[in-house]
Amino acid sequence: FLNPLVFGDYPDTMKENVGPRLPSFSKCQSALVRGSFDFIGINHYVTIAISDNSQSARNDTRDYMKDMSVLF
């Protein structure tokens, strides 16, 4: 989730998994968002064990849960 702030664009894997549902940045938007932070704080509240579920990414019907390609 930090890639747009650090690099000005989403990571390639995110673009592949989310496809056309992911909005794209114009060159101007990319330049504005890149490096537009003074401080980043990350809070970690819980850890959940997961396992790979890559097959869900091959499904025609995609949603938030299938984009993660994991089993909880």
CHARMM internal coordinates of N, CA and C (Angstrom, degrees):
IC EDIT
DIST 1 N 1 CA 1.4437
DIST 1 CA 1 C 1.5197
ANGL 1 N 1 CA 1 C 112.63
DIST 1 C 2 N 1.3073
ANGL 1 CA 1 C 2 N 118.07
DIHE 1 N 1 CA 1 C 2 N -8.80
DIST 2 N 2 CA 1.4679
ANGL 1 C 2 N 2 CA 120.87
DIHE 1 CA 1 C 2 N 2 CA 178.82
DIST 2 CA 2 C 1.5245
ANGL 2 N 2 CA 2 C 113.19
DIHE 1 C 2 N 2 CA 2 C -92.95
DIST 2 C 3 N 1.3174
ANGL 2 CA 2 C 3 N 117.57
DIHE 2 N 2 CA 2 C 3 N -13.60
DIST 3 N 3 CA 1.4658
ANGL 2 C 3 N 3 CA 119.68
DIHE 2 CA 2 C 3 N 3 CA -177.22
DIST 3 CA 3 C 1.5254
ANGL 3 N 3 CA 3 C 113.83
DIHE 2 C 3 N 3 CA 3 C -52.27
DIST 3 C 4 N 1.3387
ANGL 3 CA 3 C 4 N 120.42
DIHE 3 N 3 CA 3 C 4 N -47.02
DIST 4 N 4 CA 1.4637
ANGL 3 C 4 N 4 CA 118.29
DIHE 3 CA 3 C 4 N 4 CA 179.09
DIST 4 CA 4 C 1.5278
ANGL 4 N 4 CA 4 C 112.81
DIHE 3 C 4 N 4 CA 4 C -59.78
DIST 4 C 5 N 1.3148
ANGL 4 CA 4 C 5 N 117.21
DIHE 4 N 4 CA 4 C 5 N -37.89
DIST 5 N 5 CA 1.4672
ANGL 4 C 5 N 5 CA 119.82
DIHE 4 CA 4 C 5 N 5 CA -179.56
DIST 5 CA 5 C 1.5201
ANGL 5 N 5 CA 5 C 112.51
DIHE 4 C 5 N 5 CA 5 C -71.75
DIST 5 C 6 N 1.3165
ANGL 5 CA 5 C 6 N 117.01
DIHE 5 N 5 CA 5 C 6 N -33.74
DIST 6 N 6 CA 1.4612
ANGL 5 C 6 N 6 CA 120.82
DIHE 5 CA 5 C 6 N 6 CA -177.35
DIST 6 CA 6 C 1.5328
ANGL 6 N 6 CA 6 C 111.60
DIHE 5 C 6 N 6 CA 6 C -88.88
DIST 6 C 7 N 1.3346
ANGL 6 CA 6 C 7 N 116.59
DIHE 6 N 6 CA 6 C 7 N -43.72
DIST 7 N 7 CA 1.4676
ANGL 6 C 7 N 7 CA 121.08
DIHE 6 CA 6 C 7 N 7 CA -173.46
DIST 7 CA 7 C 1.5308
ANGL 7 N 7 CA 7 C 114.43
DIHE 6 C 7 N 7 CA 7 C -110.32
DIST 7 C 8 N 1.3301
ANGL 7 CA 7 C 8 N 117.96
DIHE 7 N 7 CA 7 C 8 N -11.33
DIST 8 N 8 CA 1.4603
ANGL 7 C 8 N 8 CA 120.93
DIHE 7 CA 7 C 8 N 8 CA 179.07
DIST 8 CA 8 C 1.5133
ANGL 8 N 8 CA 8 C 114.93
DIHE 7 C 8 N 8 CA 8 C 84.64
DIST 8 C 9 N 1.3359
ANGL 8 CA 8 C 9 N 117.41
DIHE 8 N 8 CA 8 C 9 N 9.97
DIST 9 N 9 CA 1.4619
ANGL 8 C 9 N 9 CA 120.23
DIHE 8 CA 8 C 9 N 9 CA 179.13
DIST 9 CA 9 C 1.5242
ANGL 9 N 9 CA 9 C 109.37
DIHE 8 C 9 N 9 CA 9 C -159.31
DIST 9 C 10 N 1.3211
ANGL 9 CA 9 C 10 N 115.35
DIHE 9 N 9 CA 9 C 10 N 164.94
DIST 10 N 10 CA 1.4570
ANGL 9 C 10 N 10 CA 121.06
DIHE 9 CA 9 C 10 N 10 CA 177.35
DIST 10 CA 10 C 1.5286
ANGL 10 N 10 CA 10 C 109.81
DIHE 9 C 10 N 10 CA 10 C -76.37
DIST 10 C 11 N 1.3442
ANGL 10 CA 10 C 11 N 117.88
DIHE 10 N 10 CA 10 C 11 N 153.18
DIST 11 N 11 CA 1.4667
ANGL 10 C 11 N 11 CA 119.33
DIHE 10 CA 10 C 11 N 11 CA 176.26
DIST 11 CA 11 C 1.5348
ANGL 11 N 11 CA 11 C 110.65
DIHE 10 C 11 N 11 CA 11 C -66.83
DIST 11 C 12 N 1.3273
ANGL 11 CA 11 C 12 N 116.20
DIHE 11 N 11 CA 11 C 12 N 152.69
DIST 12 N 12 CA 1.4691
ANGL 11 C 12 N 12 CA 121.30
DIHE 11 CA 11 C 12 N 12 CA -178.29
DIST 12 CA 12 C 1.5241
ANGL 12 N 12 CA 12 C 112.26
DIHE 11 C 12 N 12 CA 12 C -57.74
DIST 12 C 13 N 1.3320
ANGL 12 CA 12 C 13 N 117.22
DIHE 12 N 12 CA 12 C 13 N -39.34
DIST 13 N 13 CA 1.4665
ANGL 12 C 13 N 13 CA 119.53
DIHE 12 CA 12 C 13 N 13 CA -179.55
DIST 13 CA 13 C 1.5241
ANGL 13 N 13 CA 13 C 110.84
DIHE 12 C 13 N 13 CA 13 C -63.02
DIST 13 C 14 N 1.3189
ANGL 13 CA 13 C 14 N 117.17
DIHE 13 N 13 CA 13 C 14 N -36.91
DIST 14 N 14 CA 1.4628
ANGL 13 C 14 N 14 CA 120.47
DIHE 13 CA 13 C 14 N 14 CA 178.43
DIST 14 CA 14 C 1.5305
ANGL 14 N 14 CA 14 C 110.19
DIHE 13 C 14 N 14 CA 14 C -67.53
DIST 14 C 15 N 1.3214
ANGL 14 CA 14 C 15 N 116.48
DIHE 14 N 14 CA 14 C 15 N -41.06
DIST 15 N 15 CA 1.4681
ANGL 14 C 15 N 15 CA 120.54
DIHE 14 CA 14 C 15 N 15 CA 178.01
DIST 15 CA 15 C 1.5266
ANGL 15 N 15 CA 15 C 110.72
DIHE 14 C 15 N 15 CA 15 C -61.75
DIST 15 C 16 N 1.3421
ANGL 15 CA 15 C 16 N 116.70
DIHE 15 N 15 CA 15 C 16 N -40.67
DIST 16 N 16 CA 1.4650
ANGL 15 C 16 N 16 CA 120.99
DIHE 15 CA 15 C 16 N 16 CA 179.85
DIST 16 CA 16 C 1.5221
ANGL 16 N 16 CA 16 C 111.38
DIHE 15 C 16 N 16 CA 16 C -67.38
DIST 16 C 17 N 1.3359
ANGL 16 CA 16 C 17 N 116.76
DIHE 16 N 16 CA 16 C 17 N -44.16
DIST 17 N 17 CA 1.4611
ANGL 16 C 17 N 17 CA 120.59
DIHE 16 CA 16 C 17 N 17 CA -176.60
DIST 17 CA 17 C 1.5204
ANGL 17 N 17 CA 17 C 113.00
DIHE 16 C 17 N 17 CA 17 C -71.59
DIST 17 C 18 N 1.3095
ANGL 17 CA 17 C 18 N 117.90
DIHE 17 N 17 CA 17 C 18 N -40.75
DIST 18 N 18 CA 1.4646
ANGL 17 C 18 N 18 CA 121.28
DIHE 17 CA 17 C 18 N 18 CA -174.75
DIST 18 CA 18 C 1.5280
ANGL 18 N 18 CA 18 C 111.40
DIHE 17 C 18 N 18 CA 18 C -89.44
DIST 18 C 19 N 1.3128
ANGL 18 CA 18 C 19 N 116.60
DIHE 18 N 18 CA 18 C 19 N -28.01
DIST 19 N 19 CA 1.4622
ANGL 18 C 19 N 19 CA 121.00
DIHE 18 CA 18 C 19 N 19 CA 176.42
DIST 19 CA 19 C 1.5238
ANGL 19 N 19 CA 19 C 113.47
DIHE 18 C 19 N 19 CA 19 C 63.68
DIST 19 C 20 N 1.3297
ANGL 19 CA 19 C 20 N 116.91
DIHE 19 N 19 CA 19 C 20 N -139.09
DIST 20 N 20 CA 1.4647
ANGL 19 C 20 N 20 CA 120.59
DIHE 19 CA 19 C 20 N 20 CA -174.41
DIST 20 CA 20 C 1.5280
ANGL 20 N 20 CA 20 C 114.16
DIHE 19 C 20 N 20 CA 20 C -69.78
DIST 20 C 21 N 1.3352
ANGL 20 CA 20 C 21 N 117.25
DIHE 20 N 20 CA 20 C 21 N -10.78
DIST 21 N 21 CA 1.4693
ANGL 20 C 21 N 21 CA 118.95
DIHE 20 CA 20 C 21 N 21 CA 177.61
DIST 21 CA 21 C 1.5241
ANGL 21 N 21 CA 21 C 112.14
DIHE 20 C 21 N 21 CA 21 C -73.75
DIST 21 C 22 N 1.3223
ANGL 21 CA 21 C 22 N 117.37
DIHE 21 N 21 CA 21 C 22 N -16.49
DIST 22 N 22 CA 1.4601
ANGL 21 C 22 N 22 CA 121.87
DIHE 21 CA 21 C 22 N 22 CA -179.39
DIST 22 CA 22 C 1.5256
ANGL 22 N 22 CA 22 C 109.36
DIHE 21 C 22 N 22 CA 22 C -86.50
DIST 22 C 23 N 1.3352
ANGL 22 CA 22 C 23 N 117.66
DIHE 22 N 22 CA 22 C 23 N 120.16
DIST 23 N 23 CA 1.4686
ANGL 22 C 23 N 23 CA 118.32
DIHE 22 CA 22 C 23 N 23 CA 178.48
DIST 23 CA 23 C 1.5236
ANGL 23 N 23 CA 23 C 110.17
DIHE 22 C 23 N 23 CA 23 C -66.48
DIST 23 C 24 N 1.3173
ANGL 23 CA 23 C 24 N 116.25
DIHE 23 N 23 CA 23 C 24 N 149.03
DIST 24 N 24 CA 1.4625
ANGL 23 C 24 N 24 CA 119.54
DIHE 23 CA 23 C 24 N 24 CA 179.82
DIST 24 CA 24 C 1.5228
ANGL 24 N 24 CA 24 C 109.94
DIHE 23 C 24 N 24 CA 24 C -104.05
DIST 24 C 25 N 1.3252
ANGL 24 CA 24 C 25 N 115.18
DIHE 24 N 24 CA 24 C 25 N 154.98
DIST 25 N 25 CA 1.4570
ANGL 24 C 25 N 25 CA 121.51
DIHE 24 CA 24 C 25 N 25 CA 177.79
DIST 25 CA 25 C 1.5241
ANGL 25 N 25 CA 25 C 109.52
DIHE 24 C 25 N 25 CA 25 C -91.67
DIST 25 C 26 N 1.3273
ANGL 25 CA 25 C 26 N 116.81
DIHE 25 N 25 CA 25 C 26 N 138.02
DIST 26 N 26 CA 1.4627
ANGL 25 C 26 N 26 CA 119.23
DIHE 25 CA 25 C 26 N 26 CA 169.35
DIST 26 CA 26 C 1.5296
ANGL 26 N 26 CA 26 C 106.99
DIHE 25 C 26 N 26 CA 26 C -74.97
DIST 26 C 27 N 1.3222
ANGL 26 CA 26 C 27 N 118.14
DIHE 26 N 26 CA 26 C 27 N 168.08
DIST 27 N 27 CA 1.4698
ANGL 26 C 27 N 27 CA 120.41
DIHE 26 CA 26 C 27 N 27 CA 178.67
DIST 27 CA 27 C 1.5239
ANGL 27 N 27 CA 27 C 110.44
DIHE 26 C 27 N 27 CA 27 C -60.44
DIST 27 C 28 N 1.3210
ANGL 27 CA 27 C 28 N 116.84
DIHE 27 N 27 CA 27 C 28 N -38.32
DIST 28 N 28 CA 1.4679
ANGL 27 C 28 N 28 CA 121.10
DIHE 27 CA 27 C 28 N 28 CA 179.25
DIST 28 CA 28 C 1.5281
ANGL 28 N 28 CA 28 C 110.72
DIHE 27 C 28 N 28 CA 28 C -66.32
DIST 28 C 29 N 1.3348
ANGL 28 CA 28 C 29 N 117.31
DIHE 28 N 28 CA 28 C 29 N -45.95
DIST 29 N 29 CA 1.4610
ANGL 28 C 29 N 29 CA 121.20
DIHE 28 CA 28 C 29 N 29 CA 178.56
DIST 29 CA 29 C 1.5240
ANGL 29 N 29 CA 29 C 111.01
DIHE 28 C 29 N 29 CA 29 C -62.53
DIST 29 C 30 N 1.3212
ANGL 29 CA 29 C 30 N 116.49
DIHE 29 N 29 CA 29 C 30 N -41.33
DIST 30 N 30 CA 1.4569
ANGL 29 C 30 N 30 CA 121.20
DIHE 29 CA 29 C 30 N 30 CA 179.04
DIST 30 CA 30 C 1.5238
ANGL 30 N 30 CA 30 C 110.64
DIHE 29 C 30 N 30 CA 30 C -60.57
DIST 30 C 31 N 1.3172
ANGL 30 CA 30 C 31 N 116.67
DIHE 30 N 30 CA 30 C 31 N -44.19
DIST 31 N 31 CA 1.4690
ANGL 30 C 31 N 31 CA 120.95
DIHE 30 CA 30 C 31 N 31 CA 179.55
DIST 31 CA 31 C 1.5250
ANGL 31 N 31 CA 31 C 110.95
DIHE 30 C 31 N 31 CA 31 C -65.78
DIST 31 C 32 N 1.3365
ANGL 31 CA 31 C 32 N 117.30
DIHE 31 N 31 CA 31 C 32 N -36.34
DIST 32 N 32 CA 1.4658
ANGL 31 C 32 N 32 CA 120.63
DIHE 31 CA 31 C 32 N 32 CA -179.98
DIST 32 CA 32 C 1.5256
ANGL 32 N 32 CA 32 C 112.45
DIHE 31 C 32 N 32 CA 32 C -69.50
DIST 32 C 33 N 1.3254
ANGL 32 CA 32 C 33 N 116.65
DIHE 32 N 32 CA 32 C 33 N -41.09
DIST 33 N 33 CA 1.4631
ANGL 32 C 33 N 33 CA 119.74
DIHE 32 CA 32 C 33 N 33 CA -175.21
DIST 33 CA 33 C 1.5317
ANGL 33 N 33 CA 33 C 112.28
DIHE 32 C 33 N 33 CA 33 C -81.15
DIST 33 C 34 N 1.3403
ANGL 33 CA 33 C 34 N 117.81
DIHE 33 N 33 CA 33 C 34 N -30.29
DIST 34 N 34 CA 1.4728
ANGL 33 C 34 N 34 CA 121.25
DIHE 33 CA 33 C 34 N 34 CA -178.00
DIST 34 CA 34 C 1.5252
ANGL 34 N 34 CA 34 C 110.14
DIHE 33 C 34 N 34 CA 34 C -62.72
DIST 34 C 35 N 1.3139
ANGL 34 CA 34 C 35 N 115.63
DIHE 34 N 34 CA 34 C 35 N 122.59
DIST 35 N 35 CA 1.4600
ANGL 34 C 35 N 35 CA 121.47
DIHE 34 CA 34 C 35 N 35 CA 177.29
DIST 35 CA 35 C 1.5166
ANGL 35 N 35 CA 35 C 114.31
DIHE 34 C 35 N 35 CA 35 C 71.91
DIST 35 C 36 N 1.3336
ANGL 35 CA 35 C 36 N 117.17
DIHE 35 N 35 CA 35 C 36 N 18.27
DIST 36 N 36 CA 1.4682
ANGL 35 C 36 N 36 CA 120.52
DIHE 35 CA 35 C 36 N 36 CA -175.35
DIST 36 CA 36 C 1.5288
ANGL 36 N 36 CA 36 C 113.00
DIHE 35 C 36 N 36 CA 36 C -87.52
DIST 36 C 37 N 1.3075
ANGL 36 CA 36 C 37 N 117.17
DIHE 36 N 36 CA 36 C 37 N 37.45
DIST 37 N 37 CA 1.4615
ANGL 36 C 37 N 37 CA 120.70
DIHE 36 CA 36 C 37 N 37 CA 179.01
DIST 37 CA 37 C 1.5220
ANGL 37 N 37 CA 37 C 109.63
DIHE 36 C 37 N 37 CA 37 C -133.19
DIST 37 C 38 N 1.3195
ANGL 37 CA 37 C 38 N 115.27
DIHE 37 N 37 CA 37 C 38 N 149.25
DIST 38 N 38 CA 1.4596
ANGL 37 C 38 N 38 CA 121.28
DIHE 37 CA 37 C 38 N 38 CA 174.90
DIST 38 CA 38 C 1.5237
ANGL 38 N 38 CA 38 C 110.90
DIHE 37 C 38 N 38 CA 38 C -104.31
DIST 38 C 39 N 1.3177
ANGL 38 CA 38 C 39 N 115.81
DIHE 38 N 38 CA 38 C 39 N -27.82
DIST 39 N 39 CA 1.4551
ANGL 38 C 39 N 39 CA 121.15
DIHE 38 CA 38 C 39 N 39 CA -177.00
DIST 39 CA 39 C 1.5186
ANGL 39 N 39 CA 39 C 108.09
DIHE 38 C 39 N 39 CA 39 C -152.00
DIST 39 C 40 N 1.3124
ANGL 39 CA 39 C 40 N 116.62
DIHE 39 N 39 CA 39 C 40 N 140.16
DIST 40 N 40 CA 1.4614
ANGL 39 C 40 N 40 CA 121.39
DIHE 39 CA 39 C 40 N 40 CA 173.69
DIST 40 CA 40 C 1.5205
ANGL 40 N 40 CA 40 C 107.29
DIHE 39 C 40 N 40 CA 40 C -126.57
DIST 40 C 41 N 1.3085
ANGL 40 CA 40 C 41 N 115.98
DIHE 40 N 40 CA 40 C 41 N 121.17
DIST 41 N 41 CA 1.4584
ANGL 40 C 41 N 41 CA 122.39
DIHE 40 CA 40 C 41 N 41 CA 176.08
DIST 41 CA 41 C 1.5171
ANGL 41 N 41 CA 41 C 108.87
DIHE 40 C 41 N 41 CA 41 C -113.04
DIST 41 C 42 N 1.3000
ANGL 41 CA 41 C 42 N 117.26
DIHE 41 N 41 CA 41 C 42 N 135.03
DIST 42 N 42 CA 1.4621
ANGL 41 C 42 N 42 CA 121.03
DIHE 41 CA 41 C 42 N 42 CA -178.86
DIST 42 CA 42 C 1.5203
ANGL 42 N 42 CA 42 C 108.49
DIHE 41 C 42 N 42 CA 42 C -119.94
DIST 42 C 43 N 1.3238
ANGL 42 CA 42 C 43 N 115.83
DIHE 42 N 42 CA 42 C 43 N 121.66
DIST 43 N 43 CA 1.4592
ANGL 42 C 43 N 43 CA 121.87
DIHE 42 CA 42 C 43 N 43 CA 176.00
DIST 43 CA 43 C 1.5230
ANGL 43 N 43 CA 43 C 108.91
DIHE 42 C 43 N 43 CA 43 C -98.77
DIST 43 C 44 N 1.3172
ANGL 43 CA 43 C 44 N 116.12
DIHE 43 N 43 CA 43 C 44 N 137.33
DIST 44 N 44 CA 1.4611
ANGL 43 C 44 N 44 CA 121.35
DIHE 43 CA 43 C 44 N 44 CA 178.45
DIST 44 CA 44 C 1.5142
ANGL 44 N 44 CA 44 C 107.28
DIHE 43 C 44 N 44 CA 44 C -122.36
DIST 44 C 45 N 1.3317
ANGL 44 CA 44 C 45 N 117.13
DIHE 44 N 44 CA 44 C 45 N 118.78
DIST 45 N 45 CA 1.4534
ANGL 44 C 45 N 45 CA 120.77
DIHE 44 CA 44 C 45 N 45 CA -175.05
DIST 45 CA 45 C 1.5223
ANGL 45 N 45 CA 45 C 114.38
DIHE 44 C 45 N 45 CA 45 C -107.54
DIST 45 C 46 N 1.3127
ANGL 45 CA 45 C 46 N 117.67
DIHE 45 N 45 CA 45 C 46 N -32.91
DIST 46 N 46 CA 1.4579
ANGL 45 C 46 N 46 CA 119.25
DIHE 45 CA 45 C 46 N 46 CA -173.87
DIST 46 CA 46 C 1.5347
ANGL 46 N 46 CA 46 C 109.76
DIHE 45 C 46 N 46 CA 46 C -152.13
DIST 46 C 47 N 1.3106
ANGL 46 CA 46 C 47 N 115.21
DIHE 46 N 46 CA 46 C 47 N 150.38
DIST 47 N 47 CA 1.4589
ANGL 46 C 47 N 47 CA 121.60
DIHE 46 CA 46 C 47 N 47 CA 174.40
DIST 47 CA 47 C 1.5221
ANGL 47 N 47 CA 47 C 107.93
DIHE 46 C 47 N 47 CA 47 C -115.58
DIST 47 C 48 N 1.3186
ANGL 47 CA 47 C 48 N 116.39
DIHE 47 N 47 CA 47 C 48 N 135.16
DIST 48 N 48 CA 1.4604
ANGL 47 C 48 N 48 CA 121.47
DIHE 47 CA 47 C 48 N 48 CA -179.89
DIST 48 CA 48 C 1.5259
ANGL 48 N 48 CA 48 C 108.18
DIHE 47 C 48 N 48 CA 48 C -124.53
DIST 48 C 49 N 1.3241
ANGL 48 CA 48 C 49 N 116.51
DIHE 48 N 48 CA 48 C 49 N 132.33
DIST 49 N 49 CA 1.4631
ANGL 48 C 49 N 49 CA 120.59
DIHE 48 CA 48 C 49 N 49 CA 176.53
DIST 49 CA 49 C 1.5251
ANGL 49 N 49 CA 49 C 108.93
DIHE 48 C 49 N 49 CA 49 C -75.45
DIST 49 C 50 N 1.3244
ANGL 49 CA 49 C 50 N 116.07
DIHE 49 N 49 CA 49 C 50 N 131.95
DIST 50 N 50 CA 1.4587
ANGL 49 C 50 N 50 CA 121.69
DIHE 49 CA 49 C 50 N 50 CA 179.58
DIST 50 CA 50 C 1.5160
ANGL 50 N 50 CA 50 C 109.42
DIHE 49 C 50 N 50 CA 50 C -132.79
DIST 50 C 51 N 1.3181
ANGL 50 CA 50 C 51 N 116.36
DIHE 50 N 50 CA 50 C 51 N 165.33
DIST 51 N 51 CA 1.4612
ANGL 50 C 51 N 51 CA 121.10
DIHE 50 CA 50 C 51 N 51 CA 173.13
DIST 51 CA 51 C 1.5249
ANGL 51 N 51 CA 51 C 108.76
DIHE 50 C 51 N 51 CA 51 C -136.22
DIST 51 C 52 N 1.3173
ANGL 51 CA 51 C 52 N 115.38
DIHE 51 N 51 CA 51 C 52 N 160.49
DIST 52 N 52 CA 1.4604
ANGL 51 C 52 N 52 CA 121.92
DIHE 51 CA 51 C 52 N 52 CA -176.72
DIST 52 CA 52 C 1.5246
ANGL 52 N 52 CA 52 C 111.44
DIHE 51 C 52 N 52 CA 52 C -64.23
DIST 52 C 53 N 1.3167
ANGL 52 CA 52 C 53 N 115.45
DIHE 52 N 52 CA 52 C 53 N 137.35
DIST 53 N 53 CA 1.4597
ANGL 52 C 53 N 53 CA 121.70
DIHE 52 CA 52 C 53 N 53 CA 174.23
DIST 53 CA 53 C 1.5283
ANGL 53 N 53 CA 53 C 108.43
DIHE 52 C 53 N 53 CA 53 C -140.59
DIST 53 C 54 N 1.3237
ANGL 53 CA 53 C 54 N 116.14
DIHE 53 N 53 CA 53 C 54 N 54.91
DIST 54 N 54 CA 1.4651
ANGL 53 C 54 N 54 CA 122.16
DIHE 53 CA 53 C 54 N 54 CA -176.57
DIST 54 CA 54 C 1.5184
ANGL 54 N 54 CA 54 C 112.66
DIHE 53 C 54 N 54 CA 54 C -57.54
DIST 54 C 55 N 1.3145
ANGL 54 CA 54 C 55 N 117.33
DIHE 54 N 54 CA 54 C 55 N -26.63
DIST 55 N 55 CA 1.4613
ANGL 54 C 55 N 55 CA 120.33
DIHE 54 CA 54 C 55 N 55 CA -178.24
DIST 55 CA 55 C 1.5193
ANGL 55 N 55 CA 55 C 112.01
DIHE 54 C 55 N 55 CA 55 C -63.71
DIST 55 C 56 N 1.3271
ANGL 55 CA 55 C 56 N 118.30
DIHE 55 N 55 CA 55 C 56 N -26.86
DIST 56 N 56 CA 1.4647
ANGL 55 C 56 N 56 CA 119.77
DIHE 55 CA 55 C 56 N 56 CA 179.61
DIST 56 CA 56 C 1.5205
ANGL 56 N 56 CA 56 C 111.04
DIHE 55 C 56 N 56 CA 56 C -66.49
DIST 56 C 57 N 1.3330
ANGL 56 CA 56 C 57 N 118.07
DIHE 56 N 56 CA 56 C 57 N -24.83
DIST 57 N 57 CA 1.4645
ANGL 56 C 57 N 57 CA 121.55
DIHE 56 CA 56 C 57 N 57 CA 178.95
DIST 57 CA 57 C 1.5209
ANGL 57 N 57 CA 57 C 111.36
DIHE 56 C 57 N 57 CA 57 C -71.70
DIST 57 C 58 N 1.3136
ANGL 57 CA 57 C 58 N 117.57
DIHE 57 N 57 CA 57 C 58 N -18.53
DIST 58 N 58 CA 1.4671
ANGL 57 C 58 N 58 CA 121.38
DIHE 57 CA 57 C 58 N 58 CA -178.98
DIST 58 CA 58 C 1.5294
ANGL 58 N 58 CA 58 C 112.18
DIHE 57 C 58 N 58 CA 58 C -85.80
DIST 58 C 59 N 1.3069
ANGL 58 CA 58 C 59 N 116.35
DIHE 58 N 58 CA 58 C 59 N -7.63
DIST 59 N 59 CA 1.4567
ANGL 58 C 59 N 59 CA 122.05
DIHE 58 CA 58 C 59 N 59 CA -177.76
DIST 59 CA 59 C 1.5266
ANGL 59 N 59 CA 59 C 110.36
DIHE 58 C 59 N 59 CA 59 C -72.00
DIST 59 C 60 N 1.3321
ANGL 59 CA 59 C 60 N 117.24
DIHE 59 N 59 CA 59 C 60 N 142.86
DIST 60 N 60 CA 1.4646
ANGL 59 C 60 N 60 CA 121.24
DIHE 59 CA 59 C 60 N 60 CA 178.77
DIST 60 CA 60 C 1.5214
ANGL 60 N 60 CA 60 C 111.99
DIHE 59 C 60 N 60 CA 60 C -65.98
DIST 60 C 61 N 1.3190
ANGL 60 CA 60 C 61 N 116.98
DIHE 60 N 60 CA 60 C 61 N -37.53
DIST 61 N 61 CA 1.4595
ANGL 60 C 61 N 61 CA 120.96
DIHE 60 CA 60 C 61 N 61 CA -179.70
DIST 61 CA 61 C 1.5167
ANGL 61 N 61 CA 61 C 108.62
DIHE 60 C 61 N 61 CA 61 C -86.70
DIST 61 C 62 N 1.3206
ANGL 61 CA 61 C 62 N 116.30
DIHE 61 N 61 CA 61 C 62 N 110.81
DIST 62 N 62 CA 1.4627
ANGL 61 C 62 N 62 CA 120.74
DIHE 61 CA 61 C 62 N 62 CA -177.39
DIST 62 CA 62 C 1.5209
ANGL 62 N 62 CA 62 C 109.24
DIHE 61 C 62 N 62 CA 62 C -108.83
DIST 62 C 63 N 1.3199
ANGL 62 CA 62 C 63 N 115.70
DIHE 62 N 62 CA 62 C 63 N 146.78
DIST 63 N 63 CA 1.4526
ANGL 62 C 63 N 63 CA 121.87
DIHE 62 CA 62 C 63 N 63 CA 174.40
DIST 63 CA 63 C 1.5230
ANGL 63 N 63 CA 63 C 108.52
DIHE 62 C 63 N 63 CA 63 C -153.93
DIST 63 C 64 N 1.3002
ANGL 63 CA 63 C 64 N 116.30
DIHE 63 N 63 CA 63 C 64 N -176.55
DIST 64 N 64 CA 1.4616
ANGL 63 C 64 N 64 CA 122.76
DIHE 63 CA 63 C 64 N 64 CA -176.91
DIST 64 CA 64 C 1.5242
ANGL 64 N 64 CA 64 C 111.80
DIHE 63 C 64 N 64 CA 64 C -54.88
DIST 64 C 65 N 1.3182
ANGL 64 CA 64 C 65 N 117.73
DIHE 64 N 64 CA 64 C 65 N -47.23
DIST 65 N 65 CA 1.4609
ANGL 64 C 65 N 65 CA 121.04
DIHE 64 CA 64 C 65 N 65 CA -176.57
DIST 65 CA 65 C 1.5382
ANGL 65 N 65 CA 65 C 111.30
DIHE 64 C 65 N 65 CA 65 C -68.14
DIST 65 C 66 N 1.3182
ANGL 65 CA 65 C 66 N 118.10
DIHE 65 N 65 CA 65 C 66 N -39.84
DIST 66 N 66 CA 1.4674
ANGL 65 C 66 N 66 CA 120.76
DIHE 65 CA 65 C 66 N 66 CA -179.00
DIST 66 CA 66 C 1.5247
ANGL 66 N 66 CA 66 C 111.40
DIHE 65 C 66 N 66 CA 66 C -73.10
DIST 66 C 67 N 1.3323
ANGL 66 CA 66 C 67 N 117.74
DIHE 66 N 66 CA 66 C 67 N -28.97
DIST 67 N 67 CA 1.4605
ANGL 66 C 67 N 67 CA 120.53
DIHE 66 CA 66 C 67 N 67 CA 177.80
DIST 67 CA 67 C 1.5252
ANGL 67 N 67 CA 67 C 111.63
DIHE 66 C 67 N 67 CA 67 C -60.91
DIST 67 C 68 N 1.3260
ANGL 67 CA 67 C 68 N 117.36
DIHE 67 N 67 CA 67 C 68 N -29.76
DIST 68 N 68 CA 1.4628
ANGL 67 C 68 N 68 CA 120.72
DIHE 67 CA 67 C 68 N 68 CA -179.48
DIST 68 CA 68 C 1.5221
ANGL 68 N 68 CA 68 C 111.95
DIHE 67 C 68 N 68 CA 68 C -72.72
DIST 68 C 69 N 1.3203
ANGL 68 CA 68 C 69 N 117.90
DIHE 68 N 68 CA 68 C 69 N -24.43
DIST 69 N 69 CA 1.4756
ANGL 68 C 69 N 69 CA 123.77
DIHE 68 CA 68 C 69 N 69 CA 179.73
DIST 69 CA 69 C 1.5206
ANGL 69 N 69 CA 69 C 112.75
DIHE 68 C 69 N 69 CA 69 C 54.61
DIST 69 C 70 N 1.3248
ANGL 69 CA 69 C 70 N 116.26
DIHE 69 N 69 CA 69 C 70 N 42.89
DIST 70 N 70 CA 1.4649
ANGL 69 C 70 N 70 CA 120.67
DIHE 69 CA 69 C 70 N 70 CA 178.56
DIST 70 CA 70 C 1.5236
ANGL 70 N 70 CA 70 C 110.20
DIHE 69 C 70 N 70 CA 70 C -134.69
DIST 70 C 71 N 1.3270
ANGL 70 CA 70 C 71 N 115.31
DIHE 70 N 70 CA 70 C 71 N 160.39
DIST 71 N 71 CA 1.4603
ANGL 70 C 71 N 71 CA 122.82
DIHE 70 CA 70 C 71 N 71 CA 170.85
DIST 71 CA 71 C 1.5163
ANGL 71 N 71 CA 71 C 107.87
DIHE 70 C 71 N 71 CA 71 C -109.69
DIST 71 C 72 N 1.3029
ANGL 71 CA 71 C 72 N 116.52
DIHE 71 N 71 CA 71 C 72 N 133.65
DIST 72 N 72 CA 1.4704
ANGL 71 C 72 N 72 CA 120.77
DIHE 71 CA 71 C 72 N 72 CA 177.92
DIST 72 CA 72 C 1.5005
ANGL 72 N 72 CA 72 C 110.29
DIHE 71 C 72 N 72 CA 72 C -90.64
END
COOR INIT
IC SEED 1 N 1 CA 1 C
IC BUILD
